[in-house]
Amino acid sequence: MPFDFDYRVDDAGVATITFNRPDVLNAITLGIYAQLRDLMEALRYDDAVKAIVLTGEGRAFCSGGDVHEIIGQLLDADVKDHLDFTRMTGITVRNMRLLDKPIVAAVNGVAAGAGAVLALASDLRIASDKASFAFLFTKVGLTGADMGAAYLLPKIVGLGRANEILMFGDKVDAATAERWGLVNRVVPPDDVLPTAQAWARRLAEGPTQAIRMTKRRIQTELHMDLIAAIESEAEAQALLMMAEDHRVFHAAFTGKTEPRWVGR
């Protein structure tokens, strides 16, 4: 199906999603939200895709919701229409977290509002040294708790930093984001997308069933106490100890060769 963003899959099974409205800093429309929501659900069942890269064209990753096409349209809408919209944006993040394939955000520039949350909802973040993050919802008179930000951010940067970021809504530069743990790596601008795609390709060419199970467990155990988490991991590990890739590893180890993963 056609998308209002660029979507490509390479021969390693890495899908790259590029927001491509650089003239408006890759602001998201209602249509883009709906398409991204549905794509993240569909990718759960697409065996050709093993990892995803999310990025933007030009000098921005994503500046959030389009002021004219979303905010302007909703000003005169009723409660139901507003709730339909906020649920749709939240379901987009939900589908990203339920997708058991790794998502790498290549944050090439400004990530603001919803754009910052989409980067946050990814599993790994590579940022340009020119990039910045702004969870600026309170600056426009809205709650900083949007699209799951108040749930996800404390788990990544800690409660105190999350309070600071979400309550003030101030810009966080790339160096600070790395120091606070919001991004995994900061690299020069020209290296952002190649680095993110290299990470995604490494994941796509690795033991994909083990990687998918790891993401599932990380997501699921956010809601568990230690005893439940240990049991969850015991069950998951027992399953993968019987999987073909574990036997591939053993054969490669005993034969002194590199494993050739089969993803089963």
Phi and psi restraints in degrees (value plus and minus 20) as a CYANA .aco file:
   2 PRO   PHI     -93.2   -53.2
   2 PRO   PSI     124.6   164.6
   3 PHE   PHI    -139.8   -99.8
   3 PHE   PSI     138.1   178.1
   4 ASP   PHI    -110.9   -70.9
   4 ASP   PSI       8.9    48.9
   5 PHE   PHI    -171.2  -131.2
   5 PHE   PSI     145.1   185.1
   6 ASP   PHI    -103.1   -63.1
   6 ASP   PSI     115.0   155.0
   7 TYR   PHI    -156.3  -116.3
   7 TYR   PSI      99.6   139.6
   8 ARG   PHI    -158.4  -118.4
   8 ARG   PSI     126.3   166.3
   9 VAL   PHI    -142.6  -102.6
   9 VAL   PSI     106.9   146.9
  10 ASP   PHI    -111.5   -71.5
  10 ASP   PSI    -198.4  -158.4
  11 ASP   PHI     -92.6   -52.6
  11 ASP   PSI     -30.9     9.1
  12 ALA   PHI    -112.7   -72.7
  12 ALA   PSI     -23.6    16.4
  13 GLY   PHI      68.2   108.2
  13 GLY   PSI       1.3    41.3
  14 VAL   PHI    -115.0   -75.0
  14 VAL   PSI      99.1   139.1
  15 ALA   PHI    -113.5   -73.5
  15 ALA   PSI     108.6   148.6
  16 THR   PHI    -131.6   -91.6
  16 THR   PSI     101.0   141.0
  17 ILE   PHI    -124.8   -84.8
  17 ILE   PSI     100.9   140.9
  18 THR   PHI    -140.9  -100.9
  18 THR   PSI      96.2   136.2
  19 PHE   PHI     -87.0   -47.0
  19 PHE   PSI     105.0   145.0
  20 ASN   PHI    -147.8  -107.8
  20 ASN   PSI      31.1    71.1
  21 ARG   PHI    -141.9  -101.9
  21 ARG   PSI      42.8    82.8
  22 PRO   PHI     -82.7   -42.7
  22 PRO   PSI     -44.3    -4.3
  23 ASP   PHI     -87.2   -47.2
  23 ASP   PSI     -41.6    -1.6
  24 VAL   PHI    -139.4   -99.4
  24 VAL   PSI      10.7    50.7
  25 LEU   PHI      34.8    74.8
  25 LEU   PSI      16.6    56.6
  26 ASN   PHI      38.9    78.9
  26 ASN   PSI      16.8    56.8
  27 ALA   PHI     -81.6   -41.6
  27 ALA   PSI     127.2   167.2
  28 ILE   PHI    -115.6   -75.6
  28 ILE   PSI     115.6   155.6
  29 THR   PHI    -117.3   -77.3
  29 THR   PSI     152.0   192.0
  30 LEU   PHI     -77.7   -37.7
  30 LEU   PSI     -60.7   -20.7
  31 GLY   PHI     -84.3   -44.3
  31 GLY   PSI     -60.5   -20.5
  32 ILE   PHI     -85.0   -45.0
  32 ILE   PSI     -63.2   -23.2
  33 TYR   PHI     -75.5   -35.5
  33 TYR   PSI     -70.0   -30.0
  34 ALA   PHI     -83.7   -43.7
  34 ALA   PSI     -61.0   -21.0
  35 GLN   PHI     -87.2   -47.2
  35 GLN   PSI     -61.2   -21.2
  36 LEU   PHI     -86.8   -46.8
  36 LEU   PSI     -61.8   -21.8
  37 ARG   PHI     -76.5   -36.5
  37 ARG   PSI     -67.9   -27.9
  38 ASP   PHI     -92.4   -52.4
  38 ASP   PSI     -55.3   -15.3
  39 LEU   PHI     -85.8   -45.8
  39 LEU   PSI     -62.6   -22.6
  40 MET   PHI     -83.1   -43.1
  40 MET   PSI     -51.5   -11.5
  41 GLU   PHI     -92.1   -52.1
  41 GLU   PSI     -66.0   -26.0
  42 ALA   PHI     -83.7   -43.7
  42 ALA   PSI     -52.6   -12.6
  43 LEU   PHI     -86.3   -46.3
  43 LEU   PSI     -38.1     1.9
  44 ARG   PHI     -81.4   -41.4
  44 ARG   PSI     -47.7    -7.7
  45 TYR   PHI    -131.4   -91.4
  45 TYR   PSI     -14.2    25.8
  46 ASP   PHI    -118.1   -78.1
  46 ASP   PSI      79.8   119.8
  47 ASP   PHI     -89.8   -49.8
  47 ASP   PSI     -35.8     4.2
  48 ALA   PHI     -94.3   -54.3
  48 ALA   PSI     -40.8    -0.8
  49 VAL   PHI    -124.1   -84.1
  49 VAL   PSI     106.4   146.4
  50 LYS   PHI    -135.1   -95.1
  50 LYS   PSI     -38.9     1.1
  51 ALA   PHI    -176.5  -136.5
  51 ALA   PSI     137.2   177.2
  52 ILE   PHI    -149.7  -109.7
  52 ILE   PSI     119.2   159.2
  53 VAL   PHI    -134.7   -94.7
  53 VAL   PSI     113.5   153.5
  54 LEU   PHI    -138.1   -98.1
  54 LEU   PSI     104.6   144.6
  55 THR   PHI    -171.1  -131.1
  55 THR   PSI    -197.9  -157.9
  56 GLY   PHI    -152.6  -112.6
  56 GLY   PSI     138.3   178.3
  57 GLU   PHI    -113.2   -73.2
  57 GLU   PSI     122.0   162.0
  58 GLY   PHI      64.4   104.4
  58 GLY   PSI    -162.7  -122.7
  59 ARG   PHI    -116.9   -76.9
  59 ARG   PSI     -12.0    28.0
  60 ALA   PHI    -151.3  -111.3
  60 ALA   PSI     128.4   168.4
  61 PHE   PHI     -97.5   -57.5
  61 PHE   PSI     -81.0   -41.0
  62 CYS   PHI    -188.7  -148.7
  62 CYS   PSI     108.8   148.8
  63 SER   PHI    -112.6   -72.6
  63 SER   PSI     -10.6    29.4
  64 GLY   PHI      77.7   117.7
  64 GLY   PSI    -180.7  -140.7
  65 GLY   PHI     -88.5   -48.5
  65 GLY   PSI     119.6   159.6
  66 ASP   PHI     -85.0   -45.0
  66 ASP   PSI     102.6   142.6
  67 VAL   PHI     -79.4   -39.4
  67 VAL   PSI     -62.9   -22.9
  68 HIS   PHI     -99.4   -59.4
  68 HIS   PSI     -62.8   -22.8
  69 GLU   PHI    -104.6   -64.6
  69 GLU   PSI     -35.7     4.3
  70 ILE   PHI    -137.9   -97.9
  70 ILE   PSI     -83.5   -43.5
  71 ILE   PHI     -81.3   -41.3
  71 ILE   PSI     -65.3   -25.3
  72 GLY   PHI     -80.7   -40.7
  72 GLY   PSI     -59.3   -19.3
  73 GLN   PHI     -91.6   -51.6
  73 GLN   PSI     -51.1   -11.1
  74 LEU   PHI    -107.7   -67.7
  74 LEU   PSI     -31.7     8.3
  75 LEU   PHI     -76.4   -36.4
  75 LEU   PSI     -56.9   -16.9
  76 ASP   PHI    -122.0   -82.0
  76 ASP   PSI      -9.9    30.1
  77 ALA   PHI    -102.6   -62.6
  77 ALA   PSI     143.3   183.3
  78 ASP   PHI    -110.5   -70.5
  78 ASP   PSI    -198.7  -158.7
  79 VAL   PHI     -79.9   -39.9
  79 VAL   PSI     -62.5   -22.5
  80 LYS   PHI     -79.8   -39.8
  80 LYS   PSI     -65.2   -25.2
  81 ASP   PHI     -84.5   -44.5
  81 ASP   PSI     -60.0   -20.0
  82 HIS   PHI     -83.9   -43.9
  82 HIS   PSI     -62.5   -22.5
  83 LEU   PHI     -89.2   -49.2
  83 LEU   PSI     -56.2   -16.2
  84 ASP   PHI     -79.0   -39.0
  84 ASP   PSI     -61.6   -21.6
  85 PHE   PHI     -87.7   -47.7
  85 PHE   PSI     -70.1   -30.1
  86 THR   PHI     -86.8   -46.8
  86 THR   PSI     -51.7   -11.7
  87 ARG   PHI     -88.7   -48.7
  87 ARG   PSI     -57.9   -17.9
  88 MET   PHI     -83.1   -43.1
  88 MET   PSI     -63.7   -23.7
  89 THR   PHI     -85.5   -45.5
  89 THR   PSI     -59.2   -19.2
  90 GLY   PHI     -86.1   -46.1
  90 GLY   PSI     -58.2   -18.2
  91 ILE   PHI     -86.3   -46.3
  91 ILE   PSI     -50.3   -10.3
  92 THR   PHI     -78.8   -38.8
  92 THR   PSI     -67.0   -27.0
  93 VAL   PHI     -86.8   -46.8
  93 VAL   PSI     -62.2   -22.2
  94 ARG   PHI     -75.6   -35.6
  94 ARG   PSI     -64.8   -24.8
  95 ASN   PHI     -86.7   -46.7
  95 ASN   PSI     -52.8   -12.8
  96 MET   PHI     -84.9   -44.9
  96 MET   PSI     -61.4   -21.4
  97 ARG   PHI     -94.5   -54.5
  97 ARG   PSI     -52.4   -12.4
  98 LEU   PHI     -98.8   -58.8
  98 LEU   PSI     -39.5     0.5
  99 LEU   PHI     -87.1   -47.1
  99 LEU   PSI      98.0   138.0
 100 ASP   PHI    -109.3   -69.3
 100 ASP   PSI      10.9    50.9
 101 LYS   PHI    -137.4   -97.4
 101 LYS   PSI     121.1   161.1
 102 PRO   PHI     -87.8   -47.8
 102 PRO   PSI     119.3   159.3
 103 ILE   PHI    -135.9   -95.9
 103 ILE   PSI     105.8   145.8
 104 VAL   PHI    -131.4   -91.4
 104 VAL   PSI      99.5   139.5
 105 ALA   PHI    -108.2   -68.2
 105 ALA   PSI     103.4   143.4
 106 ALA   PHI    -119.3   -79.3
 106 ALA   PSI      73.2   113.2
 107 VAL   PHI    -106.8   -66.8
 107 VAL   PSI      73.9   113.9
 108 ASN   PHI    -103.5   -63.5
 108 ASN   PSI     -33.1     6.9
 109 GLY   PHI    -187.5  -147.5
 109 GLY   PSI    -159.1  -119.1
 110 VAL   PHI     -82.1   -42.1
 110 VAL   PSI     108.8   148.8
 111 ALA   PHI    -143.8  -103.8
 111 ALA   PSI      82.9   122.9
 112 ALA   PHI    -145.6  -105.6
 112 ALA   PSI     129.6   169.6
 113 GLY   PHI      35.6    75.6
 113 GLY   PSI    -146.3  -106.3
 114 ALA   PHI     -79.7   -39.7
 114 ALA   PSI     -50.6   -10.6
 115 GLY   PHI     -82.8   -42.8
 115 GLY   PSI     -59.5   -19.5
 116 ALA   PHI     -85.7   -45.7
 116 ALA   PSI     -57.7   -17.7
 117 VAL   PHI     -89.7   -49.7
 117 VAL   PSI     -57.6   -17.6
 118 LEU   PHI     -83.9   -43.9
 118 LEU   PSI     -58.3   -18.3
 119 ALA   PHI     -85.0   -45.0
 119 ALA   PSI     -62.4   -22.4
 120 LEU   PHI     -80.6   -40.6
 120 LEU   PSI     -57.9   -17.9
 121 ALA   PHI     -95.4   -55.4
 121 ALA   PSI     -32.0     8.0
 122 SER   PHI     -93.3   -53.3
 122 SER   PSI     145.2   185.2
 123 ASP   PHI    -105.5   -65.5
 123 ASP   PSI     -51.8   -11.8
 124 LEU   PHI    -157.9  -117.9
 124 LEU   PSI     127.5   167.5
 125 ARG   PHI    -152.0  -112.0
 125 ARG   PSI     101.3   141.3
 126 ILE   PHI    -126.7   -86.7
 126 ILE   PSI     105.4   145.4
 127 ALA   PHI    -138.9   -98.9
 127 ALA   PSI     121.9   161.9
 128 SER   PHI     -86.1   -46.1
 128 SER   PSI     130.1   170.1
 129 ASP   PHI     -90.1   -50.1
 129 ASP   PSI     -25.9    14.1
 130 LYS   PHI    -118.9   -78.9
 130 LYS   PSI     -22.0    18.0
 131 ALA   PHI     -95.9   -55.9
 131 ALA   PSI     141.9   181.9
 132 SER   PHI    -171.7  -131.7
 132 SER   PSI     138.0   178.0
 133 PHE   PHI    -142.7  -102.7
 133 PHE   PSI     119.1   159.1
 134 ALA   PHI    -166.2  -126.2
 134 ALA   PSI      85.9   125.9
 135 PHE   PHI    -106.8   -66.8
 135 PHE   PSI      55.9    95.9
 136 LEU   PHI    -111.3   -71.3
 136 LEU   PSI       0.6    40.6
 137 PHE   PHI     -78.0   -38.0
 137 PHE   PSI     -62.8   -22.8
 138 THR   PHI     -86.6   -46.6
 138 THR   PSI     -45.4    -5.4
 139 LYS   PHI     -90.4   -50.4
 139 LYS   PSI     -35.5     4.5
 140 VAL   PHI    -132.3   -92.3
 140 VAL   PSI      -1.2    38.8
 141 GLY   PHI      60.1   100.1
 141 GLY   PSI       1.5    41.5
 142 LEU   PHI    -138.3   -98.3
 142 LEU   PSI     142.7   182.7
 143 THR   PHI     -89.8   -49.8
 143 THR   PSI     121.8   161.8
 144 GLY   PHI     -89.6   -49.6
 144 GLY   PSI     -31.1     8.9
 145 ALA   PHI    -107.1   -67.1
 145 ALA   PSI      67.9   107.9
 146 ASP   PHI    -157.3  -117.3
 146 ASP   PSI     115.8   155.8
 147 MET   PHI      40.4    80.4
 147 MET   PSI       1.9    41.9
 148 GLY   PHI      73.2   113.2
 148 GLY   PSI     -13.7    26.3
 149 ALA   PHI     -81.2   -41.2
 149 ALA   PSI     -60.7   -20.7
 150 ALA   PHI     -92.0   -52.0
 150 ALA   PSI     -36.3     3.7
 151 TYR   PHI    -107.2   -67.2
 151 TYR   PSI     -66.4   -26.4
 152 LEU   PHI     -99.1   -59.1
 152 LEU   PSI     -62.6   -22.6
 153 LEU   PHI     -82.7   -42.7
 153 LEU   PSI     -63.4   -23.4
 154 PRO   PHI     -80.9   -40.9
 154 PRO   PSI     -48.0    -8.0
 155 LYS   PHI     -95.4   -55.4
 155 LYS   PSI     -37.4     2.6
 156 ILE   PHI    -120.5   -80.5
 156 ILE   PSI     -63.3   -23.3
 157 VAL   PHI    -133.1   -93.1
 157 VAL   PSI     -24.3    15.7
 158 GLY   PHI      73.5   113.5
 158 GLY   PSI     139.7   179.7
 159 LEU   PHI     -85.8   -45.8
 159 LEU   PSI     -64.5   -24.5
 160 GLY   PHI     -82.3   -42.3
 160 GLY   PSI     -67.4   -27.4
 161 ARG   PHI     -84.8   -44.8
 161 ARG   PSI     -59.7   -19.7
 162 ALA   PHI     -82.3   -42.3
 162 ALA   PSI     -61.7   -21.7
 163 ASN   PHI     -77.8   -37.8
 163 ASN   PSI     -65.9   -25.9
 164 GLU   PHI     -82.1   -42.1
 164 GLU   PSI     -67.5   -27.5
 165 ILE   PHI     -86.3   -46.3
 165 ILE   PSI     -65.7   -25.7
 166 LEU   PHI    -101.4   -61.4
 166 LEU   PSI     -51.4   -11.4
 167 MET   PHI     -97.9   -57.9
 167 MET   PSI     -63.0   -23.0
 168 PHE   PHI    -101.2   -61.2
 168 PHE   PSI     -55.8   -15.8
 169 GLY   PHI      52.3    92.3
 169 GLY   PSI      -3.4    36.6
 170 ASP   PHI     -94.3   -54.3
 170 ASP   PSI     139.0   179.0
 171 LYS   PHI     -89.6   -49.6
 171 LYS   PSI     117.6   157.6
 172 VAL   PHI    -134.0   -94.0
 172 VAL   PSI      96.5   136.5
 173 ASP   PHI     -95.8   -55.8
 173 ASP   PSI     150.4   190.4
 174 ALA   PHI     -82.4   -42.4
 174 ALA   PSI     -62.6   -22.6
 175 ALA   PHI     -82.8   -42.8
 175 ALA   PSI     -62.3   -22.3
 176 THR   PHI     -87.0   -47.0
 176 THR   PSI     -61.4   -21.4
 177 ALA   PHI     -79.8   -39.8
 177 ALA   PSI     -59.0   -19.0
 178 GLU   PHI     -89.0   -49.0
 178 GLU   PSI     -62.2   -22.2
 179 ARG   PHI     -84.3   -44.3
 179 ARG   PSI     -54.2   -14.2
 180 TRP   PHI    -105.0   -65.0
 180 TRP   PSI     -26.6    13.4
 181 GLY   PHI      67.6   107.6
 181 GLY   PSI      -9.9    30.1
 182 LEU   PHI     -94.7   -54.7
 182 LEU   PSI     -48.5    -8.5
 183 VAL   PHI    -144.5  -104.5
 183 VAL   PSI     135.3   175.3
 184 ASN   PHI    -104.3   -64.3
 184 ASN   PSI     -58.0   -18.0
 185 ARG   PHI    -165.3  -125.3
 185 ARG   PSI     126.4   166.4
 186 VAL   PHI    -136.4   -96.4
 186 VAL   PSI     108.5   148.5
 187 VAL   PHI    -155.2  -115.2
 187 VAL   PSI     145.5   185.5
 188 PRO   PHI     -79.8   -39.8
 188 PRO   PSI     133.6   173.6
 189 PRO   PHI     -71.5   -31.5
 189 PRO   PSI     -62.7   -22.7
 190 ASP   PHI     -89.6   -49.6
 190 ASP   PSI     -34.0     6.0
 191 ASP   PHI    -118.5   -78.5
 191 ASP   PSI     -24.8    15.2
 192 VAL   PHI     -83.2   -43.2
 192 VAL   PSI     -79.0   -39.0
 193 LEU   PHI     -86.6   -46.6
 193 LEU   PSI     -64.9   -24.9
 194 PRO   PHI     -78.1   -38.1
 194 PRO   PSI     -58.6   -18.6
 195 THR   PHI     -87.0   -47.0
 195 THR   PSI     -65.3   -25.3
 196 ALA   PHI     -82.4   -42.4
 196 ALA   PSI     -61.6   -21.6
 197 GLN   PHI     -89.3   -49.3
 197 GLN   PSI     -53.9   -13.9
 198 ALA   PHI     -85.5   -45.5
 198 ALA   PSI     -61.4   -21.4
 199 TRP   PHI     -83.4   -43.4
 199 TRP   PSI     -65.1   -25.1
 200 ALA   PHI     -84.5   -44.5
 200 ALA   PSI     -60.1   -20.1
 201 ARG   PHI     -85.1   -45.1
 201 ARG   PSI     -60.2   -20.2
 202 ARG   PHI     -79.9   -39.9
 202 ARG   PSI     -62.1   -22.1
 203 LEU   PHI     -87.4   -47.4
 203 LEU   PSI     -62.2   -22.2
 204 ALA   PHI     -85.8   -45.8
 204 ALA   PSI     -51.6   -11.6
 205 GLU   PHI    -113.3   -73.3
 205 GLU   PSI     -19.4    20.6
 206 GLY   PHI    -111.0   -71.0
 206 GLY   PSI    -185.0  -145.0
 207 PRO   PHI     -94.7   -54.7
 207 PRO   PSI      64.8   104.8
 208 THR   PHI     -82.5   -42.5
 208 THR   PSI     -53.1   -13.1
 209 GLN   PHI     -86.2   -46.2
 209 GLN   PSI     -59.6   -19.6
 210 ALA   PHI     -85.9   -45.9
 210 ALA   PSI     -59.4   -19.4
 211 ILE   PHI     -88.0   -48.0
 211 ILE   PSI     -61.5   -21.5
 212 ARG   PHI     -85.5   -45.5
 212 ARG   PSI     -60.6   -20.6
 213 MET   PHI     -85.1   -45.1
 213 MET   PSI     -55.8   -15.8
 214 THR   PHI     -83.0   -43.0
 214 THR   PSI     -65.9   -25.9
 215 LYS   PHI     -82.9   -42.9
 215 LYS   PSI     -60.9   -20.9
 216 ARG   PHI     -78.6   -38.6
 216 ARG   PSI     -66.7   -26.7
 217 ARG   PHI     -86.6   -46.6
 217 ARG   PSI     -62.2   -22.2
 218 ILE   PHI     -78.9   -38.9
 218 ILE   PSI     -65.4   -25.4
 219 GLN   PHI     -86.8   -46.8
 219 GLN   PSI     -66.3   -26.3
 220 THR   PHI     -87.3   -47.3
 220 THR   PSI     -58.8   -18.8
 221 GLU   PHI     -96.2   -56.2
 221 GLU   PSI     -27.2    12.8
 222 LEU   PHI     -79.0   -39.0
 222 LEU   PSI     -44.7    -4.7
 223 HIS   PHI    -121.2   -81.2
 223 HIS   PSI     -18.3    21.7
 224 MET   PHI    -127.1   -87.1
 224 MET   PSI     138.0   178.0
 225 ASP   PHI    -104.9   -64.9
 225 ASP   PSI     154.8   194.8
 226 LEU   PHI     -81.3   -41.3
 226 LEU   PSI     -62.3   -22.3
 227 ILE   PHI     -83.2   -43.2
 227 ILE   PSI     -65.1   -25.1
 228 ALA   PHI     -85.0   -45.0
 228 ALA   PSI     -58.1   -18.1
 229 ALA   PHI     -85.5   -45.5
 229 ALA   PSI     -61.1   -21.1
 230 ILE   PHI     -82.7   -42.7
 230 ILE   PSI     -62.3   -22.3
 231 GLU   PHI     -85.9   -45.9
 231 GLU   PSI     -60.7   -20.7
 232 SER   PHI     -79.4   -39.4
 232 SER   PSI     -63.6   -23.6
 233 GLU   PHI     -90.3   -50.3
 233 GLU   PSI     -54.9   -14.9
 234 ALA   PHI     -82.2   -42.2
 234 ALA   PSI     -63.8   -23.8
 235 GLU   PHI     -86.7   -46.7
 235 GLU   PSI     -63.1   -23.1
 236 ALA   PHI     -84.1   -44.1
 236 ALA   PSI     -62.6   -22.6
 237 GLN   PHI     -88.7   -48.7
 237 GLN   PSI     -56.8   -16.8
 238 ALA   PHI     -81.1   -41.1
 238 ALA   PSI     -61.4   -21.4
 239 LEU   PHI     -81.2   -41.2
 239 LEU   PSI     -66.6   -26.6
 240 LEU   PHI     -94.2   -54.2
 240 LEU   PSI     -43.3    -3.3
 241 MET   PHI     -86.8   -46.8
 241 MET   PSI     -41.0    -1.0
 242 MET   PHI    -116.6   -76.6
 242 MET   PSI     -20.2    19.8
 243 ALA   PHI    -101.2   -61.2
 243 ALA   PSI     141.9   181.9
 244 GLU   PHI     -86.7   -46.7
 244 GLU   PSI     -56.7   -16.7
 245 ASP   PHI     -82.7   -42.7
 245 ASP   PSI     -51.6   -11.6
 246 HIS   PHI     -87.1   -47.1
 246 HIS   PSI     -55.7   -15.7
 247 ARG   PHI     -91.4   -51.4
 247 ARG   PSI     -54.2   -14.2
 248 VAL   PHI     -80.3   -40.3
 248 VAL   PSI     -64.3   -24.3
 249 PHE   PHI     -79.4   -39.4
 249 PHE   PSI     -67.1   -27.1
 250 HIS   PHI     -82.5   -42.5
 250 HIS   PSI     -62.4   -22.4
 251 ALA   PHI     -84.8   -44.8
 251 ALA   PSI     -60.0   -20.0
 252 ALA   PHI     -87.9   -47.9
 252 ALA   PSI     -59.4   -19.4
 253 PHE   PHI     -84.7   -44.7
 253 PHE   PSI     -66.5   -26.5
 254 THR   PHI     -91.0   -51.0
 254 THR   PSI     -48.6    -8.6
 255 GLY   PHI    -111.4   -71.4
 255 GLY   PSI     -18.8    21.2
 256 LYS   PHI      36.0    76.0
 256 LYS   PSI      25.5    65.5
 257 THR   PHI    -146.3  -106.3
 257 THR   PSI     153.6   193.6
 258 GLU   PHI    -104.6   -64.6
 258 GLU   PSI     117.8   157.8
 259 PRO   PHI     -86.2   -46.2
 259 PRO   PSI     123.5   163.5
 260 ARG   PHI    -134.2   -94.2
 260 ARG   PSI      74.1   114.1
 261 TRP   PHI     -85.7   -45.7
 261 TRP   PSI     125.4   165.4
 262 VAL   PHI    -135.5   -95.5
 262 VAL   PSI     -27.5    12.5
 263 GLY   PHI      53.0    93.0
 263 GLY   PSI       6.2    46.2
